[in-house]
Amino acid sequence: MDIQELYQKYKTATGISTDTRNIQKGNMYFALKGPSFNANEFAQKALDLGASYVVIDDEKYFRQNDGRYIWVPDVLTALQDLARHHRQQLPIPVFAITGSNGKTTTKELIYLVMSQKYLTYATRGNLNNHIGVPLTLLAITDDVEFAIVEMGANKVGDIAELCNIALPTHGMITNIGKAHLEGFGGFEGVLRAKTELYEYLIKHGGKIFVNSQDPTLSNMVKRMDHPFLYPTEGDDYYCELVSADPFVKYKTADGTVHPTQMLGAFNYENIAAALAIGDFFKVPEPKATEAVGNYAPANMRSQLIEKRTNLIILDAYNANPTSMEGAIRNFGEMTGRKYKMVILGDMYELGTYAEAEHEKLGELVSLYQIEKVCFTGQLVSAALKKAPNALYFPDPFSLRNWLQDSQLEDYLILIKGSRGMKMEGLVEFI
Protein backbone atom coordinates (compact mmCIF):
# COMPACT_ATOMS: atom_id res chain seq x y z
CA MET A 1 0.00 0.00 0.00
CA ASP A 2 1.50 3.37 -0.96
CA ILE A 3 1.67 6.31 1.45
CA GLN A 4 -1.16 8.23 -0.21
CA GLU A 5 -3.56 5.33 0.15
CA LEU A 6 -2.50 4.77 3.76
CA TYR A 7 -2.98 8.48 4.43
CA GLN A 8 -6.53 8.43 3.11
CA LYS A 9 -7.38 5.62 5.52
CA TYR A 10 -5.70 7.53 8.37
CA LYS A 11 -7.88 10.57 7.60
CA THR A 12 -11.00 8.48 8.22
CA ALA A 13 -9.70 7.16 11.55
CA THR A 14 -10.35 8.75 14.93
CA GLY A 15 -6.68 8.64 15.88
CA ILE A 16 -3.61 6.42 16.17
CA SER A 17 -3.01 3.66 18.70
CA THR A 18 -0.02 1.42 19.36
CA ASP A 19 -1.43 -0.24 22.49
CA THR A 20 -4.65 -2.26 22.74
CA ARG A 21 -4.93 -1.29 26.41
CA ASN A 22 -5.92 2.27 25.50
CA ILE A 23 -7.35 1.91 22.01
CA GLN A 24 -10.35 4.07 21.14
CA LYS A 25 -13.19 3.22 18.75
CA GLY A 26 -12.21 4.06 15.18
CA ASN A 27 -8.46 4.23 15.85
CA MET A 28 -5.89 3.01 13.34
CA TYR A 29 -3.74 0.47 15.18
CA PHE A 30 -0.02 0.16 14.41
CA ALA A 31 1.40 -3.20 15.51
CA LEU A 32 4.93 -2.27 16.55
CA LYS A 33 7.59 -4.82 17.40
CA GLY A 34 10.14 -4.68 20.17
CA PRO A 35 12.94 -6.85 21.57
CA SER A 36 10.48 -8.78 23.75
CA PHE A 37 7.08 -8.28 22.11
CA ASN A 38 5.29 -8.51 18.78
CA ALA A 39 2.12 -6.41 18.67
CA ASN A 40 1.07 -8.17 15.45
CA GLU A 41 -0.30 -10.81 17.80
CA PHE A 42 -2.91 -8.33 19.03
CA ALA A 43 -4.18 -7.15 15.63
CA GLN A 44 -7.44 -9.06 15.84
CA LYS A 45 -7.93 -7.95 19.45
CA ALA A 46 -7.50 -4.33 18.32
CA LEU A 47 -10.26 -4.82 15.75
CA ASP A 48 -12.49 -6.48 18.33
CA LEU A 49 -11.98 -3.43 20.56
CA GLY A 50 -13.14 -1.10 17.82
CA ALA A 51 -10.11 -0.27 15.68
CA SER A 52 -10.96 0.76 12.13
CA TYR A 53 -7.71 -0.61 10.66
CA VAL A 54 -4.68 -2.55 11.84
CA VAL A 55 -1.26 -1.99 10.26
CA ILE A 56 0.91 -5.11 10.53
CA ASP A 57 4.17 -6.46 9.10
CA ASP A 58 3.96 -10.12 10.06
CA GLU A 59 2.28 -12.21 7.34
CA LYS A 60 1.44 -14.86 9.90
CA TYR A 61 -1.29 -12.58 11.28
CA PHE A 62 -2.44 -11.05 7.98
CA ARG A 63 -5.99 -11.82 6.86
CA GLN A 64 -6.19 -11.35 3.11
CA ASN A 65 -9.96 -11.25 2.93
CA ASP A 66 -10.42 -8.65 5.70
CA GLY A 67 -10.04 -5.10 4.32
CA ARG A 68 -9.30 -3.77 7.76
CA TYR A 69 -5.87 -5.45 7.69
CA ILE A 70 -3.08 -3.36 6.11
CA TRP A 71 0.20 -5.15 5.46
CA VAL A 72 3.42 -3.10 5.21
CA PRO A 73 7.07 -4.24 5.09
CA ASP A 74 7.85 -2.51 8.42
CA VAL A 75 5.27 -0.99 10.78
CA LEU A 76 7.63 1.52 12.43
CA THR A 77 8.79 2.83 9.05
CA ALA A 78 5.16 3.10 7.92
CA LEU A 79 4.27 5.06 11.06
CA GLN A 80 7.17 7.46 10.51
CA ASP A 81 6.44 7.86 6.78
CA LEU A 82 2.77 8.53 7.50
CA ALA A 83 3.70 11.15 10.11
CA ARG A 84 6.06 12.86 7.67
CA HIS A 85 3.41 12.86 4.95
CA HIS A 86 0.85 14.34 7.35
CA ARG A 87 3.36 17.00 8.42
CA GLN A 88 3.85 17.97 4.76
CA GLN A 89 0.14 18.77 4.52
CA LEU A 90 0.29 21.20 7.47
CA PRO A 91 1.00 24.84 6.44
CA ILE A 92 1.93 25.90 9.98
CA PRO A 93 5.05 26.67 12.02
CA VAL A 94 6.47 23.54 13.62
CA PHE A 95 8.75 24.44 16.51
CA ALA A 96 11.30 21.80 17.52
CA ILE A 97 12.87 21.79 20.95
CA THR A 98 15.71 19.65 22.26
CA GLY A 99 18.42 19.90 24.91
CA SER A 100 19.95 18.04 27.83
CA ASN A 101 17.77 19.66 30.49
CA GLY A 102 14.58 21.70 30.63
CA LYS A 103 12.99 20.44 27.39
CA THR A 104 9.64 19.52 28.86
CA THR A 105 9.30 22.56 31.13
CA THR A 106 10.25 24.89 28.29
CA LYS A 107 7.81 23.11 25.97
CA GLU A 108 5.01 23.58 28.49
CA LEU A 109 5.83 27.28 28.92
CA ILE A 110 5.99 27.86 25.16
CA TYR A 111 2.64 26.09 24.83
CA LEU A 112 1.03 28.38 27.42
CA VAL A 113 2.48 31.53 25.87
CA MET A 114 1.63 30.63 22.26
CA SER A 115 -1.89 29.54 23.27
CA GLN A 116 -2.61 33.16 24.14
CA LYS A 117 -2.81 33.91 20.41
CA TYR A 118 -2.80 30.64 18.44
CA LEU A 119 -4.52 27.27 18.59
CA THR A 120 -1.45 25.35 19.72
CA TYR A 121 -0.59 21.66 19.96
CA ALA A 122 2.44 20.37 21.86
CA THR A 123 4.02 17.01 22.54
CA ARG A 124 2.05 15.19 25.23
CA GLY A 125 4.10 13.90 28.14
CA ASN A 126 7.52 12.89 26.90
CA LEU A 127 6.60 11.36 23.53
CA ASN A 128 9.87 12.63 22.12
CA ASN A 129 11.57 9.67 20.45
CA HIS A 130 11.38 7.82 17.11
CA ILE A 131 7.90 6.57 18.01
CA GLY A 132 6.67 9.50 20.10
CA VAL A 133 7.44 12.20 17.52
CA PRO A 134 5.39 10.47 14.78
CA LEU A 135 2.52 10.02 17.25
CA THR A 136 2.74 13.71 18.14
CA LEU A 137 2.59 14.76 14.49
CA LEU A 138 -0.32 12.47 13.71
CA ALA A 139 -2.29 13.98 16.60
CA ILE A 140 -2.13 17.47 15.02
CA THR A 141 -5.51 18.32 13.55
CA ASP A 142 -6.20 20.61 10.59
CA ASP A 143 -7.32 23.50 12.80
CA VAL A 144 -4.03 23.74 14.73
CA GLU A 145 -2.10 26.96 14.03
CA PHE A 146 1.18 26.28 15.86
CA ALA A 147 2.86 22.99 16.81
CA ILE A 148 5.61 22.30 19.33
CA VAL A 149 7.54 19.06 18.95
CA GLU A 150 9.89 17.94 21.72
CA MET A 151 12.84 15.84 20.55
CA GLY A 152 14.91 13.53 22.74
CA ALA A 153 18.10 11.66 21.91
CA ASN A 154 20.15 8.81 23.33
CA LYS A 155 22.81 8.71 20.63
CA VAL A 156 24.26 10.65 17.71
CA GLY A 157 21.88 10.67 14.75
CA ASP A 158 18.63 10.58 16.75
CA ILE A 159 17.82 14.29 16.36
CA ALA A 160 18.65 14.26 12.64
CA GLU A 161 16.22 11.34 12.21
CA LEU A 162 13.47 13.17 14.10
CA CYS A 163 14.02 16.37 12.12
CA ASN A 164 13.57 14.43 8.90
CA ILE A 165 10.20 13.26 10.18
CA ALA A 166 8.92 16.48 11.80
CA LEU A 167 10.41 18.91 9.24
CA PRO A 168 10.61 21.81 11.74
CA THR A 169 10.50 25.43 10.60
CA HIS A 170 11.76 26.89 13.89
CA GLY A 171 13.70 25.48 16.81
CA MET A 172 15.89 25.82 19.85
CA ILE A 173 18.27 23.91 22.08
CA THR A 174 17.68 24.57 25.79
CA ASN A 175 21.26 23.67 26.75
CA ILE A 176 23.89 21.01 26.18
CA GLY A 177 24.99 19.10 29.25
CA LYS A 178 26.05 15.73 30.60
CA ALA A 179 22.99 13.61 29.86
CA HIS A 180 22.91 10.01 28.51
CA LEU A 181 26.72 9.98 28.40
CA GLU A 182 26.75 6.20 28.02
CA GLY A 183 24.94 6.32 24.68
CA PHE A 184 26.71 9.41 23.38
CA GLY A 185 30.22 8.34 24.38
CA GLY A 186 30.93 11.58 26.25
CA PHE A 187 30.10 15.28 26.16
CA GLU A 188 31.39 15.74 22.60
CA GLY A 189 28.86 13.16 21.46
CA VAL A 190 26.06 15.04 23.24
CA LEU A 191 27.22 18.23 21.51
CA ARG A 192 27.18 16.61 18.06
CA ALA A 193 23.78 15.03 18.61
CA LYS A 194 21.93 18.07 19.93
CA THR A 195 23.32 20.42 17.28
CA GLU A 196 21.83 18.21 14.58
CA LEU A 197 18.75 20.40 15.08
CA TYR A 198 20.80 23.51 14.23
CA GLU A 199 22.23 21.77 11.18
CA TYR A 200 18.76 20.88 9.88
CA LEU A 201 17.39 24.38 10.39
CA ILE A 202 20.45 26.01 8.79
CA LYS A 203 20.20 23.72 5.77
CA HIS A 204 16.47 24.32 5.31
CA GLY A 205 16.34 28.04 6.08
CA GLY A 206 14.64 27.66 9.46
CA LYS A 207 14.67 30.15 12.33
CA ILE A 208 16.93 29.35 15.28
CA PHE A 209 16.42 30.77 18.78
CA VAL A 210 19.59 31.01 20.87
CA ASN A 211 20.19 31.80 24.53
CA SER A 212 23.05 34.29 24.20
CA GLN A 213 24.01 33.74 27.86
CA ASP A 214 24.85 30.09 27.23
CA PRO A 215 28.53 30.00 26.17
CA THR A 216 28.25 26.68 24.34
CA LEU A 217 25.22 27.72 22.29
CA SER A 218 26.26 31.32 21.65
CA ASN A 219 29.57 30.08 20.28
CA MET A 220 27.66 28.55 17.36
CA VAL A 221 25.83 31.73 16.35
CA LYS A 222 28.37 32.62 13.69
CA ARG A 223 27.24 29.57 11.71
CA MET A 224 23.64 30.85 11.57
CA ASP A 225 21.83 33.28 9.32
CA HIS A 226 19.94 35.83 11.47
CA PRO A 227 19.28 33.79 14.63
CA PHE A 228 16.84 35.19 17.19
CA LEU A 229 18.90 35.97 20.30
CA TYR A 230 17.68 36.33 23.89
CA PRO A 231 17.67 37.41 26.79
CA THR A 232 20.68 39.80 27.07
CA GLU A 233 20.15 43.54 26.74
CA GLY A 234 20.66 44.42 23.09
CA ASP A 235 19.40 41.02 21.88
CA ASP A 236 16.22 40.52 19.86
CA TYR A 237 14.39 39.95 23.14
CA TYR A 238 15.48 41.15 26.56
CA CYS A 239 14.51 40.19 30.08
CA GLU A 240 16.52 39.84 33.26
CA LEU A 241 16.60 37.57 36.30
CA VAL A 242 15.85 39.53 39.49
CA SER A 243 15.93 36.76 42.09
CA ALA A 244 15.20 33.08 42.73
CA ASP A 245 14.70 32.63 46.47
CA PRO A 246 12.91 30.35 46.13
CA PHE A 247 10.65 31.49 43.27
CA VAL A 248 11.93 33.13 40.11
CA LYS A 249 11.26 36.84 39.66
CA TYR A 250 12.28 38.45 36.38
CA LYS A 251 12.18 41.88 34.84
CA THR A 252 11.03 42.72 31.31
CA ALA A 253 12.35 45.57 29.16
CA ASP A 254 9.78 48.05 30.49
CA GLY A 255 11.13 47.57 34.02
CA THR A 256 8.19 45.57 35.34
CA VAL A 257 9.13 42.81 37.80
CA HIS A 258 7.11 39.62 37.32
CA PRO A 259 6.70 36.91 39.99
CA THR A 260 6.40 33.22 39.05
CA GLN A 261 5.63 29.92 40.73
CA MET A 262 8.86 28.35 39.45
CA LEU A 263 11.78 27.43 41.65
CA GLY A 264 15.43 28.03 40.88
CA ALA A 265 17.53 30.27 38.70
CA PHE A 266 17.87 27.42 36.17
CA ASN A 267 14.16 27.82 35.39
CA TYR A 268 14.69 31.45 34.42
CA GLU A 269 16.30 30.24 31.19
CA ASN A 270 13.15 28.27 30.37
CA ILE A 271 10.98 31.30 31.09
CA ALA A 272 13.15 33.59 28.95
CA ALA A 273 12.96 31.15 26.04
CA ALA A 274 9.15 31.01 26.11
CA LEU A 275 8.86 34.80 26.30
CA ALA A 276 11.34 35.26 23.44
CA ILE A 277 9.40 32.89 21.20
CA GLY A 278 6.14 34.60 22.11
CA ASP A 279 7.70 37.95 21.22
CA PHE A 280 8.86 36.67 17.82
CA PHE A 281 5.36 35.41 17.02
CA LYS A 282 3.72 38.65 18.19
CA VAL A 283 2.04 37.34 21.31
CA PRO A 284 1.22 40.45 23.42
CA GLU A 285 3.74 40.58 26.25
CA PRO A 286 1.16 41.15 29.02
CA LYS A 287 -0.58 37.94 27.99
CA ALA A 288 2.73 36.08 27.75
CA THR A 289 3.93 37.14 31.21
CA GLU A 290 0.53 36.31 32.70
CA ALA A 291 0.66 32.81 31.19
CA VAL A 292 4.16 32.25 32.63
CA GLY A 293 3.06 33.56 36.03
CA ASN A 294 0.16 31.11 36.16
CA TYR A 295 2.34 28.08 35.44
CA ALA A 296 2.87 25.81 38.46
CA PRO A 297 5.33 22.92 37.93
CA ALA A 298 4.04 19.42 38.64
CA ASN A 299 4.99 15.85 37.71
CA MET A 300 8.02 15.90 40.03
CA ARG A 301 9.77 18.72 38.14
CA SER A 302 10.87 21.15 40.89
CA GLN A 303 7.50 20.50 42.51
CA LEU A 304 6.96 22.25 45.85
CA ILE A 305 5.35 20.20 48.62
CA GLU A 306 4.66 21.27 52.22
CA LYS A 307 4.64 18.64 54.96
CA ARG A 308 4.09 19.90 58.51
CA THR A 309 6.84 22.54 58.96
CA ASN A 310 8.99 21.15 56.14
CA LEU A 311 9.20 22.46 52.58
CA ILE A 312 10.13 19.77 50.02
CA ILE A 313 11.45 20.39 46.53
CA LEU A 314 10.63 17.21 44.62
CA ASP A 315 12.78 17.12 41.48
CA ALA A 316 12.62 13.39 40.87
CA TYR A 317 11.50 13.20 37.26
CA ASN A 318 15.07 12.68 36.09
CA ALA A 319 18.68 13.54 36.83
CA ASN A 320 22.02 13.90 35.08
CA PRO A 321 25.24 15.62 36.18
CA THR A 322 24.29 18.99 34.70
CA SER A 323 20.76 19.14 36.12
CA MET A 324 21.98 17.79 39.46
CA GLU A 325 24.63 20.50 39.72
CA GLY A 326 22.11 23.22 38.88
CA ALA A 327 19.64 21.94 41.46
CA ILE A 328 22.24 21.65 44.23
CA ARG A 329 23.76 25.08 43.58
CA ASN A 330 20.33 26.69 43.54
CA PHE A 331 19.31 24.84 46.70
CA GLY A 332 22.52 25.90 48.42
CA GLU A 333 21.58 29.56 48.00
CA MET A 334 17.95 29.16 49.12
CA THR A 335 16.55 30.21 52.50
CA GLY A 336 13.17 29.87 54.16
CA ARG A 337 13.63 27.16 56.79
CA LYS A 338 15.89 26.71 59.82
CA TYR A 339 17.65 23.62 58.45
CA LYS A 340 18.53 22.14 55.07
CA MET A 341 18.68 18.58 53.80
CA VAL A 342 19.42 16.94 50.46
CA ILE A 343 18.40 13.42 49.46
CA LEU A 344 20.22 12.43 46.28
CA GLY A 345 19.87 9.21 44.31
CA ASP A 346 21.69 7.51 41.46
CA MET A 347 22.10 9.13 38.04
CA TYR A 348 21.65 6.51 35.32
CA GLU A 349 23.04 6.09 31.79
CA LEU A 350 26.49 7.48 32.55
CA GLY A 351 28.47 4.36 31.62
CA THR A 352 32.18 4.70 32.37
CA TYR A 353 31.61 8.25 33.64
CA ALA A 354 29.35 7.09 36.48
CA GLU A 355 31.88 6.86 39.32
CA ALA A 356 33.55 10.21 38.60
CA GLU A 357 30.27 12.09 38.15
CA HIS A 358 28.76 10.69 41.35
CA GLU A 359 31.95 11.49 43.25
CA LYS A 360 31.53 15.12 42.16
CA LEU A 361 28.16 15.22 43.90
CA GLY A 362 29.88 14.71 47.24
CA GLU A 363 32.28 17.53 46.46
CA LEU A 364 29.43 19.81 45.41
CA VAL A 365 27.21 19.35 48.49
CA SER A 366 30.25 19.99 50.70
CA LEU A 367 30.43 23.56 49.39
CA TYR A 368 27.18 24.54 51.14
CA GLN A 369 25.83 24.68 54.67
CA ILE A 370 23.52 21.66 54.52
CA GLU A 371 22.72 20.04 57.86
CA LYS A 372 21.78 16.60 56.55
CA VAL A 373 23.06 14.94 53.38
CA CYS A 374 21.59 11.57 52.39
CA PHE A 375 22.71 9.45 49.45
CA THR A 376 20.66 6.48 48.29
CA GLY A 377 21.47 3.96 45.55
CA GLN A 378 24.41 1.90 44.41
CA LEU A 379 26.16 4.36 42.08
CA VAL A 380 25.93 7.37 44.38
CA SER A 381 28.01 5.62 47.04
CA ALA A 382 31.00 7.09 45.17
CA ALA A 383 29.97 10.51 46.53
CA LEU A 384 31.00 9.39 50.02
CA LYS A 385 34.66 9.83 49.03
CA LYS A 386 34.13 13.60 49.01
CA ALA A 387 31.35 13.74 51.63
CA PRO A 388 32.34 11.12 54.22
CA ASN A 389 29.94 12.50 56.85
CA ALA A 390 26.88 11.98 54.68
CA LEU A 391 24.32 9.32 55.51
CA TYR A 392 24.23 6.44 53.04
CA PHE A 393 21.37 4.05 52.26
CA PRO A 394 21.78 1.31 49.62
CA ASP A 395 18.24 1.87 48.32
CA PRO A 396 15.28 4.22 48.89
CA PHE A 397 13.45 1.53 50.86
CA SER A 398 16.09 1.50 53.61
CA LEU A 399 16.01 5.30 53.68
CA ARG A 400 12.25 5.31 54.31
CA ASN A 401 12.64 3.80 57.77
CA TRP A 402 15.20 6.41 58.77
CA LEU A 403 13.00 9.24 57.51
CA GLN A 404 10.00 7.90 59.39
CA ASP A 405 11.97 7.70 62.65
CA SER A 406 13.63 11.10 62.25
CA GLN A 407 10.45 13.23 62.50
CA LEU A 408 12.06 16.15 60.67
CA GLU A 409 10.75 19.66 61.39
CA ASP A 410 11.53 23.06 59.85
CA TYR A 411 13.65 21.61 57.04
CA LEU A 412 14.07 22.74 53.45
CA ILE A 413 14.55 19.44 51.60
CA LEU A 414 15.73 18.71 48.05
CA ILE A 415 14.92 15.25 46.63
CA LYS A 416 16.51 14.41 43.30
CA GLY A 417 17.53 11.31 41.35
CA SER A 418 17.00 9.47 38.10
CA ARG A 419 13.50 8.33 37.14
CA GLY A 420 14.33 4.69 37.82
CA MET A 421 15.08 5.48 41.47
CA LYS A 422 11.43 6.46 42.10
CA MET A 423 12.53 9.05 44.64
CA GLU A 424 9.00 10.46 44.91
CA GLY A 425 8.12 7.49 47.11
CA LEU A 426 10.13 9.05 49.94
CA VAL A 427 7.84 12.07 50.38
CA GLU A 428 5.15 10.25 52.37
CA PHE A 429 7.73 9.17 54.96
CA ILE A 430 9.00 12.67 55.77
JORA-V979297 format. One record per pair of residues at least 12 apart in sequence whose C-alpha atoms are under 6 Angstrom apart, sorted by the first residue. I is the first residue (numbers start at 0). J is the second residue. D is the distance in whole Angstrom. If there is no record, write none. Layout:
((I,J,D) (I,J,D))
This chain:
((12,25,5) (12,26,5) (12,27,6) (13,25,5) (13,26,5) (14,26,5) (15,27,5) (16,28,5) (17,29,5) (19,45,6) (24,49,4) (24,50,6) (25,49,6) (25,50,5) (25,51,5) (26,50,5) (26,51,6) (27,50,6) (27,51,6) (27,52,5) (27,53,6) (28,53,5) (29,53,6) (29,54,5) (30,55,5) (31,74,6) (39,55,6) (52,67,5) (52,68,6) (53,68,5) (54,69,5) (54,70,6) (55,70,5) (56,70,6) (56,71,5) (56,72,5) (56,73,5) (56,74,6) (79,133,6) (82,133,5) (82,136,6) (82,137,6) (83,164,5) (91,144,6) (91,145,6) (92,145,5) (92,168,6) (93,146,5) (93,147,6) (93,167,5) (93,168,5) (94,147,5) (94,167,6) (94,169,5) (94,170,5) (95,148,5) (95,149,6) (95,167,6) (95,170,4) (96,149,5) (96,150,6) (96,170,6) (96,171,5) (96,172,6) (97,150,5) (97,172,5) (98,172,5) (98,173,5) (98,174,5) (98,175,6) (99,174,6) (99,175,5) (99,176,5) (99,178,6) (105,269,5) (108,273,6) (109,273,5) (111,290,6) (112,287,5) (112,290,6) (116,282,6) (117,144,6) (118,143,5) (118,144,5) (119,143,6) (119,144,6) (119,145,5) (119,146,6) (120,146,5) (121,146,6) (121,147,4) (122,135,6) (122,148,5) (122,149,6) (127,149,5) (127,150,5) (127,151,5) (128,151,6) (153,179,6) (153,182,6) (154,182,5) (154,183,5) (155,192,4) (158,195,6) (159,195,5) (168,205,5) (169,205,5) (169,206,5) (169,207,6) (170,207,5) (171,207,6) (171,208,5) (176,321,5) (177,320,6) (177,321,6) (178,319,5) (179,348,5) (179,349,6) (180,349,5) (181,348,5) (181,349,5) (181,350,4) (207,226,5) (208,226,6) (208,227,5) (208,228,6) (209,228,5) (210,229,5) (211,228,6) (211,229,6) (236,275,6) (238,250,6) (238,251,4) (238,252,6) (243,263,5) (243,264,5) (244,333,5) (245,262,5) (245,333,6) (246,260,6) (246,261,5) (246,262,5) (247,259,6) (247,261,6) (247,262,6) (259,292,5) (260,295,5) (263,329,6) (299,313,5) (299,314,5) (299,315,5) (299,316,5) (300,314,5) (300,316,6) (301,313,5) (301,314,5) (308,408,5) (308,409,5) (309,408,6) (309,409,5) (309,410,5) (309,411,6) (310,411,5) (311,412,5) (312,413,5) (313,414,5) (314,414,6) (314,415,5) (315,415,5) (315,416,5) (315,422,6) (316,418,5) (317,416,6) (317,417,4) (317,418,5) (318,346,6) (318,416,5) (318,417,5) (319,346,6) (331,367,6) (336,409,6) (336,410,6) (336,411,6) (337,409,6) (338,410,5) (339,369,5) (339,370,5) (339,410,5) (339,411,5) (339,412,6) (340,369,6) (340,370,6) (340,371,5) (340,372,6) (340,412,5) (341,372,5) (341,412,6) (341,413,5) (342,373,5) (342,374,6) (342,414,5) (343,374,5) (343,415,5) (343,416,6) (344,374,6) (344,375,5) (344,376,6) (344,416,4) (345,376,5) (345,378,6) (345,379,5) (345,416,6) (346,417,5) (354,381,6) (357,379,5) (357,381,6) (357,382,5) (358,381,5) (358,382,4) (360,382,6) (361,382,4) (361,385,5) (361,386,5) (362,385,5) (372,389,5) (373,389,6) (373,390,5) (373,391,6) (374,391,5) (375,391,6) (375,392,5) (375,393,5) (375,394,5) (375,395,6) (376,393,5) (376,394,5) (377,393,6) (399,428,6) (402,428,6) (402,429,6) (403,428,5))
